[in-house]
């Protein structure tokens, strides 16, 4: 998983590679962001819905900086922490 800054919007772009799928189609991804306010992992389907066909195909999504600041407690230059899992007929990846 990598992050970068979108040069147009200033948002954080989260990208990942498809994991080994055991010859089964990946049906969706779950992207979690560490919430500094609640001190817990949070799924945000507004900005990264892993069931969306575009996100599923491109394997990336963009979180606006204002959302990272207001909702998750991050400031400019903070390290933002994400993790992801993939789902197919065998269940969720570890």
CORZILIN-V473202 format. One record per backbone hydrogen bond with DSSP energy under -1.0 kcal/mol. CO is the residue of the C=O (numbers start at 1). NH is the residue of the N-H. If there is no record, write none. Layout:
((CO	NH) (CO	NH))
This chain:
((2	15) (4	13) (6	10) (11	6) (12	63) (13	4) (14	61) (15	2) (21	24) (28	87) (30	85) (32	83) (33	42) (35	39) (35	40) (40	35) (42	33) (44	48) (48	50) (49	52) (50	29) (52	56) (53	57) (54	58) (55	59) (59	16) (61	14) (63	12) (64	68) (65	69) (66	70) (67	71) (67	72) (68	74) (72	36) (75	78) (81	34) (83	32) (85	30) (86	93) (87	27) (87	28) (88	91) (91	88))
